[in-house]
Amino acid sequence: MNKFDIQGHRGYRGLYPENTIPAFEAALKLGVTTLEMDVVITGDNKVLVSHEPFMSHEICLDPSGKEITEANEKQHNIFKMTLEEVGKYDCGSKSHPRFPLQKKMKVSKPLLSDVIRYAEQFAVENKLPVPFTILKSRAQWNGNKNFIPTILFMPMCWCRKFKQLRFPKEPPYKVLISGLCNI
C-alpha cells in the first residue's frame, strides 16, 4: 500500500496539455493516486475542467485557430459560453512557454464528468487503483460577476451535477468536494 498521496497537478502538464484527458491518462500511467483539477461552470451550466474561467492566451487558440492575446483573453469568458462553443477552442496545439517538452495535440477542455468516468474506466481496465479527485473552483469573485454565477448558484450547480453523476458514496469512486455538498 502506497503511504504517499501522489498527485497529478492538472494531469501531467509537463508533457501533455494541462487539464485534458490525455494529461490525466498520462498521470495515471505514472502511478498518481489523486488527480487534481480546477473547474468552472459554462454558460449552459456544465461543469468544465479549466484552470482559468476564460480561455488562456498561453494555451488556447480561438475557434478560427488564431492566437488569443493576453489583453483580450478575458473576453473569451467560459461562463458566458455554451459547452458547444467551448469545444471549438483548441487548447493543446500551441507551444506552452513554461513547458517546452509538452506534446502538441488538438484538444478541448473536457467536462468533469468525462474526466472522472475516463479515469475510472482506465484504472479498472489497467488494474490500477481508482484515483481520488481533488477539485478547486477557479471562479474569481472580487465583486466581479463576469466570470461566475452568483455565489449561491455555483455550489447548487455543482451539487446538482454531482448528484446527476450518481457516484456511490463508497469506492470505486472517490471524489472530494470541499465544503460544497454531500454526495
C-alpha positions as CSV (number, residue, x, y, z in Angstrom):
1,M,0.0,0.0,0.0
2,N,1.4,3.4,-1.0
3,K,1.9,5.7,2.0
4,F,2.0,8.8,-0.1
5,D,-0.7,10.6,-2.0
6,I,0.9,11.2,-5.4
7,Q,-1.0,14.0,-7.2
8,G,-1.2,14.7,-10.9
9,H,-1.5,18.5,-10.8
10,R,-3.7,19.4,-13.9
11,G,-2.8,15.9,-15.1
12,Y,0.7,15.5,-16.4
13,R,1.0,19.1,-17.8
14,G,4.8,18.9,-18.2
15,L,4.4,16.6,-21.2
16,Y,0.6,16.9,-22.1
17,P,-1.8,19.8,-22.5
18,E,-3.0,20.7,-18.9
19,N,-6.4,19.6,-17.7
20,T,-7.1,17.3,-20.6
21,I,-8.0,13.7,-20.7
22,P,-4.6,12.8,-22.3
23,A,-2.8,14.6,-19.4
24,F,-4.9,12.8,-16.8
25,E,-4.3,9.4,-18.5
26,A,-0.5,10.0,-18.6
27,A,-0.6,10.9,-14.9
28,L,-2.4,7.6,-14.1
29,K,0.2,5.7,-16.1
30,L,2.9,7.2,-13.9
31,G,1.1,5.9,-10.8
32,V,-0.6,9.0,-9.4
33,T,-3.2,8.4,-6.7
34,T,-5.0,11.7,-7.0
35,L,-6.0,13.8,-9.9
36,E,-6.0,17.5,-9.1
37,M,-8.0,19.8,-11.3
38,D,-9.8,23.1,-11.4
39,V,-13.4,23.5,-12.5
40,V,-15.6,26.3,-13.8
41,I,-19.2,26.5,-14.9
42,T,-20.2,27.1,-18.5
43,G,-23.0,29.4,-19.6
44,D,-25.2,26.4,-20.1
45,N,-24.4,25.1,-16.5
46,K,-21.9,22.4,-17.4
47,V,-19.0,21.6,-15.0
48,L,-15.9,22.1,-17.1
49,V,-12.3,21.3,-16.2
50,S,-10.3,24.5,-16.7
51,H,-7.6,26.4,-14.6
52,E,-9.0,29.8,-15.6
53,P,-12.6,30.9,-16.1
54,F,-11.6,32.1,-19.5
55,M,-9.5,30.8,-22.5
56,S,-5.9,31.5,-21.6
57,H,-3.6,33.1,-24.2
58,E,-0.8,30.8,-23.1
59,I,-2.5,27.5,-24.1
60,C,-5.6,28.2,-26.3
61,L,-6.3,29.2,-29.8
62,D,-9.7,30.7,-30.7
63,P,-12.3,28.8,-32.8
64,S,-10.7,30.0,-36.0
65,G,-7.3,28.8,-34.9
66,K,-5.9,32.3,-34.2
67,E,-3.9,33.4,-31.2
68,I,-5.7,34.8,-28.2
69,T,-3.8,37.8,-26.8
70,E,-3.3,38.4,-23.1
71,A,-5.1,41.7,-23.5
72,N,-8.3,40.0,-24.8
73,E,-8.2,36.6,-23.1
74,K,-10.9,37.5,-20.6
75,Q,-13.3,38.3,-23.4
76,H,-13.2,34.5,-24.0
77,N,-15.3,34.0,-20.8
78,I,-16.2,30.4,-20.2
79,F,-19.2,31.3,-18.0
80,K,-20.7,33.1,-21.0
81,M,-20.1,30.2,-23.4
82,T,-22.1,27.1,-24.1
83,L,-20.2,23.7,-24.0
84,E,-20.5,23.6,-27.7
85,E,-18.8,27.0,-28.0
86,V,-16.0,25.9,-25.6
87,G,-15.4,22.8,-27.7
88,K,-14.4,24.9,-30.7
89,Y,-11.3,26.2,-28.9
90,D,-8.0,24.3,-29.3
91,C,-6.2,24.2,-26.0
92,G,-3.4,21.8,-26.9
93,S,-1.7,22.7,-30.3
94,K,0.1,25.8,-29.1
95,S,3.6,25.6,-27.6
96,H,3.4,26.2,-23.8
97,P,6.0,28.8,-22.8
98,R,6.8,27.2,-19.5
99,F,6.6,23.5,-20.7
100,P,8.7,23.3,-23.9
101,L,8.5,19.5,-23.9
102,Q,4.7,19.4,-23.8
103,K,3.2,17.4,-26.7
104,K,1.1,19.4,-29.1
105,M,-2.3,18.0,-29.9
106,K,-5.7,19.4,-30.7
107,V,-7.8,19.1,-27.6
108,S,-10.6,21.0,-25.9
109,K,-11.4,21.5,-22.3
110,P,-13.3,18.4,-21.1
111,L,-16.4,18.1,-18.9
112,L,-15.6,17.0,-15.3
113,S,-17.9,14.0,-15.7
114,D,-16.0,12.8,-18.8
115,V,-12.6,13.1,-16.9
116,I,-13.9,11.1,-13.9
117,R,-15.6,8.4,-16.0
118,Y,-12.5,8.1,-18.2
119,A,-10.1,7.9,-15.2
120,E,-12.3,5.3,-13.5
121,Q,-12.5,3.2,-16.7
122,F,-8.8,3.5,-17.4
123,A,-7.9,2.4,-13.8
124,V,-10.2,-0.6,-14.0
125,E,-9.0,-1.7,-17.4
126,N,-5.4,-1.4,-16.4
127,K,-5.8,-2.9,-12.9
128,L,-4.9,0.3,-11.2
129,P,-6.4,1.8,-8.1
130,V,-9.2,4.3,-8.9
131,P,-7.8,7.7,-8.2
132,F,-9.1,10.3,-5.8
133,T,-10.1,13.6,-7.4
134,I,-9.5,17.0,-5.9
135,L,-11.5,19.8,-7.3
136,K,-10.9,23.5,-7.0
137,S,-13.1,26.3,-8.3
138,R,-11.3,28.8,-10.4
139,A,-14.1,31.4,-10.1
140,Q,-12.8,34.9,-9.5
141,W,-15.3,36.8,-7.4
142,N,-13.7,40.0,-6.2
143,G,-17.1,41.8,-6.7
144,N,-17.0,40.9,-10.4
145,K,-19.8,38.7,-11.6
146,N,-18.4,38.4,-15.1
147,F,-16.7,35.0,-14.6
148,I,-19.0,33.1,-12.2
149,P,-22.6,32.5,-11.4
150,T,-23.9,34.1,-8.2
151,I,-22.1,32.9,-5.1
152,L,-25.2,30.8,-4.1
153,F,-25.8,29.4,-7.6
154,M,-22.3,27.9,-8.1
155,P,-22.4,25.4,-5.1
156,M,-26.0,24.4,-6.0
157,C,-25.0,23.8,-9.6
158,W,-22.0,21.7,-8.5
159,C,-24.2,19.6,-6.2
160,R,-26.8,19.1,-8.8
161,K,-24.2,18.0,-11.4
162,F,-22.5,15.6,-8.9
163,K,-25.8,14.0,-7.9
164,Q,-26.7,13.5,-11.6
165,L,-23.4,11.6,-12.0
166,R,-24.8,9.1,-9.4
167,F,-21.5,8.4,-7.7
168,P,-21.7,5.8,-5.0
169,K,-20.7,7.0,-1.5
170,E,-18.1,4.3,-1.3
171,P,-15.3,3.3,-3.7
172,P,-14.7,2.7,-6.5
173,Y,-15.4,6.5,-7.0
174,K,-13.5,8.7,-4.6
175,V,-14.5,12.4,-5.1
176,L,-13.5,15.0,-2.6
177,I,-15.6,18.2,-2.8
178,S,-14.6,20.5,-0.1
179,G,-17.5,22.4,1.5
180,L,-19.9,22.1,-1.4
181,C,-22.3,19.2,-0.8
182,N,-22.6,15.7,0.4
183,I,-23.0,13.1,-2.3
